[in-house]
Amino acid sequence: MSKLKPVDRMYLERLFEMNGGYVLSFSNNTFSDFVRGSTGEDIYSDAYGGQGGSKARRLREFWNKAPSEKVASLLGDLLSLMIDNEKVASDGPQAARVRGIIADLQGHAHASNDQVRPVTLQRSTERKAFISYSVERKDSGGAVKSCLSMFGYESFLAHEDLHVSEEWKLRILEELGTTDVFVALLSKEFLTSKWCGQELGFIVSRPEVLIVPLSLDGTMPYGFIEHLQGNKFDKSRLKAVLQDVLWRKRPHHMIPVHIERVRLATSFRDAEVEVLPLVKHFAQFTDSEAEDFAQAAGANSQVWDASLCRTEYIPEFVKLNRTRISTSAINALRKVLPELKSLLHRQA
């Protein structure tokens, strides 16, 4: 399994235009040939079909299951293709970011990484999740893991993430003791599994952990979690269900993720889509979240020059957070948005 970080996955998904199930301009045949030539792997084998048949879903599954060196090889070849097609400048920040990700996967230090991936954003986007499931339902567990990675979560799957040589009982206890979110994939097999029951029993002793029950076959929350609302597991709606729960229950897990996406937005439409969920939370931003958003918005022309961001979202943000933003961040916003001058003058 590769060591690709959640924050890097988000960046690569945007760079490779993976919305809608696509990967760049590949057809199924050309994508298959490209991946095979780069890594020797058959991207259309059953091994990479756990999330569905689209090119984007198979690439995500490849990131989940392939060793780091093969993921690094494929990323390098995809970057070369984009450079050859003049979609990315060889000496530009996008190429530098991808080379940094490749270096991380290969275990090499990359001194310039901090310049292109600010620690203030990255440190907050990586959270931990524990997925409890019966081994018969491992495909569903993999789908949840992949989905949570989109929201900055590093998920633990016992049957996938444990090596034979590890003291696996101690590892499970360690993961249960440090996780932020616990996803229970309820099923008839879950009820009869001695390990699932013990994992659930342990996690209820940590009230600060968010427990998310998902029913695979109609099995409802029971025992210590019978008071919780369960959601039906539906792969087509999984992202929306988890996103809704996390925004309602853990907004300060989601805010840094969307700030990072704002920083990486590559179009006006992307910028407006990523800022919109943040708008109703502007008043609840922490000082560091306010500063990070201001810097992200001020540094990306796709954000500050997007119509709704320029006329509604950013002015509302400044109105609510002016006193918590550094002078340098305010000046950067004022430089690109002269219309903020009157608003800042009234607040002075």
C-alpha positions as CSV (number, residue, x, y, z in Angstrom):
1,M,0.0,0.0,0.0
2,S,1.4,3.4,-0.9
3,K,2.1,6.1,1.6
4,L,0.3,8.8,-0.4
5,K,-1.0,11.4,2.0
6,P,-4.6,12.6,2.0
7,V,-3.7,16.2,1.3
8,D,-1.6,15.0,-1.7
9,R,-4.5,12.9,-3.0
10,M,-6.7,16.0,-3.1
11,Y,-4.1,17.9,-5.0
12,L,-3.6,15.1,-7.6
13,E,-7.3,14.6,-8.1
14,R,-7.6,18.2,-9.2
15,L,-4.4,18.2,-11.3
16,F,-5.4,15.0,-13.1
17,E,-9.0,16.3,-13.7
18,M,-10.6,13.3,-12.0
19,N,-14.1,14.9,-11.5
20,G,-16.8,12.8,-13.3
21,G,-14.7,9.6,-13.3
22,Y,-12.2,10.7,-15.9
23,V,-8.4,11.0,-15.8
24,L,-7.1,13.7,-18.0
25,S,-8.1,12.9,-21.6
26,F,-7.5,9.1,-21.5
27,S,-9.8,6.6,-23.0
28,N,-10.2,3.3,-21.3
29,N,-7.7,1.6,-23.7
30,T,-5.1,4.4,-23.6
31,F,-5.3,4.5,-19.8
32,S,-4.8,0.8,-19.5
33,D,-1.8,0.9,-21.9
34,F,-0.3,3.9,-20.1
35,V,-0.5,2.4,-16.6
36,R,0.8,-1.0,-17.8
37,G,3.7,0.6,-19.5
38,S,4.5,2.7,-16.4
39,T,4.0,0.1,-13.7
40,G,3.4,-3.3,-15.3
41,E,0.0,-3.4,-13.6
42,D,-3.4,-4.1,-15.2
43,I,-5.5,-1.2,-14.0
44,Y,-8.6,-3.0,-15.2
45,S,-8.0,-6.1,-13.2
46,D,-10.4,-7.0,-10.3
47,A,-7.7,-5.8,-7.8
48,Y,-8.4,-2.2,-8.7
49,G,-12.2,-2.4,-9.3
50,G,-13.3,-2.3,-5.7
51,Q,-14.7,1.3,-6.0
52,G,-16.2,1.0,-9.4
53,G,-15.3,0.9,-13.0
54,S,-14.4,4.5,-13.9
55,K,-10.8,5.5,-14.6
56,A,-10.8,7.9,-11.7
57,R,-12.1,5.2,-9.2
58,R,-9.6,2.7,-10.5
59,L,-6.7,5.2,-10.1
60,R,-7.8,5.9,-6.5
61,E,-7.9,2.2,-5.8
62,F,-4.4,1.9,-7.3
63,W,-3.2,4.6,-4.9
64,N,-4.7,2.6,-2.1
65,K,-3.3,-0.8,-3.0
66,A,-0.2,-0.4,-5.1
67,P,3.3,-0.1,-3.4
68,S,4.7,3.4,-3.1
69,E,7.4,2.8,-5.7
70,K,4.8,2.0,-8.4
71,V,2.6,4.9,-7.4
72,A,5.7,7.2,-7.7
73,S,6.5,5.8,-11.1
74,L,3.0,6.4,-12.4
75,L,2.9,9.9,-11.0
76,G,6.2,10.7,-12.7
77,D,5.0,9.5,-16.1
78,L,1.7,11.3,-15.8
79,L,3.6,14.5,-14.9
80,S,5.9,14.0,-18.0
81,L,2.8,13.5,-20.1
82,M,1.3,16.8,-18.9
83,I,4.6,18.6,-19.5
84,D,4.8,17.2,-23.0
85,N,1.3,18.3,-23.7
86,E,2.0,21.8,-22.3
87,K,-0.6,21.4,-19.6
88,V,2.0,22.0,-16.9
89,A,5.3,24.0,-17.0
90,S,8.3,21.9,-16.2
91,D,9.7,24.6,-13.9
92,G,6.4,25.7,-12.5
93,P,4.9,25.2,-9.0
94,Q,2.6,22.3,-10.1
95,A,5.5,20.2,-11.4
96,A,7.5,21.1,-8.2
97,R,4.6,19.9,-6.1
98,V,4.3,16.6,-7.9
99,R,8.0,16.0,-7.7
100,G,7.8,16.6,-4.0
101,I,5.1,14.0,-3.6
102,I,7.1,11.5,-5.7
103,A,10.2,12.2,-3.5
104,D,8.1,11.6,-0.4
105,L,6.9,8.3,-1.8
106,Q,10.4,7.3,-2.6
107,G,11.6,8.2,0.9
108,H,13.8,11.0,-0.2
109,A,13.9,14.4,1.5
110,H,12.5,17.3,-0.5
111,A,13.8,20.5,0.8
112,S,11.4,22.8,-1.1
113,N,8.3,20.9,-0.1
114,D,7.4,23.3,2.7
115,Q,7.4,26.1,0.2
116,V,4.6,24.6,-1.9
117,R,2.7,22.9,0.9
118,P,2.4,25.3,3.8
119,V,2.6,23.5,7.1
120,T,-0.2,25.7,8.5
121,L,-2.6,24.1,6.1
122,Q,-1.2,20.5,5.9
123,R,-0.9,20.0,9.6
124,S,-4.7,20.4,10.1
125,T,-5.9,18.3,7.2
126,E,-4.6,14.9,8.4
127,R,-7.0,13.2,10.8
128,K,-7.3,9.5,11.8
129,A,-10.3,7.2,11.3
130,F,-10.8,3.6,12.3
131,I,-13.0,1.4,10.1
132,S,-14.6,-1.5,12.0
133,Y,-16.0,-4.3,9.7
134,S,-16.2,-8.0,9.3
135,V,-13.6,-9.5,7.0
136,E,-16.3,-10.6,4.6
137,R,-17.1,-7.0,4.0
138,K,-13.6,-5.8,3.2
139,D,-14.6,-4.2,-0.1
140,S,-17.0,-1.9,1.7
141,G,-14.3,-1.0,4.2
142,G,-12.0,-0.1,1.3
143,A,-14.6,2.2,-0.2
144,V,-15.1,4.0,3.1
145,K,-11.3,4.4,3.4
146,S,-11.0,5.9,0.0
147,C,-13.9,8.3,0.6
148,L,-12.5,9.5,3.9
149,S,-9.1,10.2,2.3
150,M,-10.9,12.9,0.3
151,F,-11.6,14.7,3.5
152,G,-8.1,14.4,4.9
153,Y,-8.5,11.3,7.0
154,E,-5.8,8.6,7.2
155,S,-8.0,5.5,7.8
156,F,-7.0,2.2,9.5
157,L,-8.3,-1.1,8.2
158,A,-7.1,-3.9,10.3
159,H,-7.0,-6.6,7.6
160,E,-5.3,-4.3,5.1
161,D,-3.0,-2.3,7.3
162,L,-1.6,-4.9,9.6
163,H,1.4,-7.0,8.6
164,V,1.8,-10.6,9.8
165,S,4.9,-9.7,11.8
166,E,3.2,-7.0,13.8
167,E,1.8,-7.4,17.3
168,W,-1.6,-6.8,15.8
169,K,-3.6,-6.7,19.0
170,L,-1.4,-3.9,20.4
171,R,-1.7,-2.1,17.0
172,I,-5.4,-2.3,17.1
173,L,-5.5,-0.9,20.6
174,E,-3.1,1.9,19.6
175,E,-5.3,2.8,16.6
176,L,-8.5,2.8,18.7
177,G,-6.8,4.9,21.3
178,T,-5.8,7.7,18.8
179,T,-8.5,7.7,16.2
180,D,-10.8,10.8,15.7
181,V,-13.6,9.0,13.9
182,F,-14.9,5.4,14.2
183,V,-16.9,4.0,11.3
184,A,-18.9,0.9,12.1
185,L,-19.9,-1.1,9.0
186,L,-22.9,-2.9,10.6
187,S,-23.9,-6.2,9.1
188,K,-25.0,-9.7,10.3
189,E,-21.4,-10.7,10.2
190,F,-20.4,-7.7,12.3
191,L,-22.8,-8.9,15.0
192,T,-21.1,-12.3,15.2
193,S,-17.6,-11.1,15.0
194,K,-15.8,-11.1,18.3
195,W,-13.4,-8.5,17.2
196,C,-15.9,-6.0,15.9
197,G,-17.8,-6.1,19.2
198,Q,-14.7,-5.5,21.2
199,E,-13.6,-2.6,19.0
200,L,-17.1,-1.0,19.4
201,G,-17.0,-1.7,23.2
202,F,-13.6,0.0,23.4
203,I,-14.5,3.1,21.4
204,V,-17.6,4.0,23.4
205,S,-15.2,4.6,26.4
206,R,-13.8,7.5,24.4
207,P,-16.8,10.0,24.2
208,E,-14.7,12.5,22.2
209,V,-14.7,10.1,19.2
210,L,-17.3,10.5,16.5
211,I,-19.0,7.2,15.8
212,V,-20.6,6.8,12.4
213,P,-22.8,3.7,12.0
214,L,-23.3,2.6,8.4
215,S,-25.6,-0.4,7.7
216,L,-24.7,-2.8,4.9
217,D,-27.7,-5.1,5.1
218,G,-30.3,-3.4,7.3
219,T,-28.5,-4.2,10.6
220,M,-29.3,-1.2,13.0
221,P,-27.2,0.3,15.7
222,Y,-27.4,-1.7,18.9
223,G,-26.2,-1.9,22.4
224,F,-24.1,1.1,23.4
225,I,-24.7,2.9,20.1
226,E,-28.4,2.2,19.7
227,H,-29.2,5.8,20.3
228,L,-27.2,6.8,17.2
229,Q,-28.8,7.3,13.8
230,G,-27.6,4.8,11.3
231,N,-27.2,5.5,7.6
232,K,-27.7,2.9,4.9
233,F,-24.5,2.1,3.1
234,D,-24.9,3.1,-0.6
235,K,-21.6,3.4,-2.5
236,S,-23.1,5.9,-4.9
237,R,-24.1,8.2,-2.0
238,L,-21.2,7.4,0.4
239,K,-19.3,10.6,-0.1
240,A,-22.4,12.7,0.4
241,V,-23.4,10.9,3.6
242,L,-20.0,11.1,5.2
243,Q,-19.5,14.7,4.2
244,D,-22.9,15.6,5.7
245,V,-22.0,13.8,9.0
246,L,-18.6,15.4,9.2
247,W,-19.8,18.9,8.5
248,R,-22.5,18.6,11.2
249,K,-20.4,16.9,13.8
250,R,-16.8,17.8,13.2
251,P,-16.8,21.1,11.2
252,H,-13.2,21.9,12.4
253,H,-12.1,18.7,10.8
254,M,-13.6,19.8,7.5
255,I,-12.7,23.5,7.5
256,P,-9.0,23.0,7.0
257,V,-9.7,20.5,4.2
258,H,-11.7,23.0,2.3
259,I,-9.2,25.8,2.9
260,E,-6.6,23.5,1.3
261,R,-8.9,23.0,-1.6
262,V,-9.4,26.7,-1.9
263,R,-5.7,27.2,-2.1
264,L,-5.5,24.6,-4.9
265,A,-8.5,25.7,-6.9
266,T,-7.8,25.8,-10.6
267,S,-10.9,27.6,-11.9
268,F,-13.4,30.2,-10.8
269,R,-16.1,27.5,-10.6
270,D,-13.9,25.3,-8.4
271,A,-13.1,28.2,-6.1
272,E,-16.8,29.1,-5.6
273,V,-17.7,25.5,-5.0
274,E,-15.0,25.0,-2.3
275,V,-15.6,28.4,-0.5
276,L,-19.4,28.0,-0.4
277,P,-19.5,25.3,2.4
278,L,-17.1,27.5,4.5
279,V,-19.3,30.6,4.3
280,K,-21.8,29.6,7.1
281,H,-18.8,28.7,9.3
282,F,-16.9,31.9,8.9
283,A,-18.0,33.2,12.3
284,Q,-16.8,30.0,14.0
285,F,-13.3,30.0,12.4
286,T,-10.4,29.7,14.8
287,D,-7.6,32.3,14.6
288,S,-5.4,29.9,12.6
289,E,-8.3,28.9,10.3
290,A,-9.0,32.6,9.6
291,E,-5.4,33.3,8.8
292,D,-5.1,30.2,6.6
293,F,-8.2,31.1,4.6
294,A,-7.1,34.7,4.1
295,Q,-3.7,33.6,2.9
296,A,-5.2,30.9,0.6
297,A,-7.7,33.3,-0.9
298,G,-5.3,36.2,-1.4
299,A,-2.7,34.0,-3.1
300,N,-4.9,32.4,-5.7
301,S,-6.4,34.5,-8.5
302,Q,-8.9,31.8,-9.3
303,V,-10.4,32.5,-5.8
304,W,-10.3,36.3,-5.4
305,D,-11.3,36.9,-9.0
306,A,-14.2,34.5,-9.0
307,S,-17.5,36.5,-9.1
308,L,-19.2,35.2,-6.0
309,C,-15.9,35.1,-4.0
310,R,-15.1,38.7,-4.9
311,T,-18.5,40.2,-4.3
312,E,-20.0,38.1,-1.5
313,Y,-17.9,35.5,0.1
314,I,-14.6,37.2,0.8
315,P,-16.2,40.5,1.9
316,E,-18.3,38.5,4.4
317,F,-15.3,36.7,5.6
318,V,-13.3,39.9,6.2
319,K,-16.3,41.5,7.9
320,L,-16.4,38.7,10.5
321,N,-12.7,38.0,10.9
322,R,-10.9,41.3,10.3
323,T,-9.5,41.5,13.8
324,R,-8.0,38.0,13.7
325,I,-6.2,38.2,10.4
326,S,-2.6,39.4,10.1
327,T,-1.8,42.7,8.6
328,S,0.1,41.1,5.8
329,A,-2.9,38.9,4.9
330,I,-5.2,41.8,4.9
331,N,-2.9,43.9,2.8
332,A,-2.6,41.0,0.3
333,L,-6.4,40.8,0.0
334,R,-6.8,44.6,-0.2
335,K,-4.2,44.7,-3.1
336,V,-6.2,42.3,-5.3
337,L,-9.7,43.5,-4.1
338,P,-9.7,47.3,-3.9
339,E,-13.4,47.1,-3.1
340,L,-12.5,45.9,0.4
341,K,-11.0,49.3,1.1
342,S,-14.4,50.9,2.1
343,L,-15.3,47.9,4.3
344,L,-12.0,48.0,6.1
345,H,-12.3,51.7,6.6
346,R,-15.7,51.4,8.2
347,Q,-14.3,48.7,10.6
348,A,-11.3,50.7,11.5
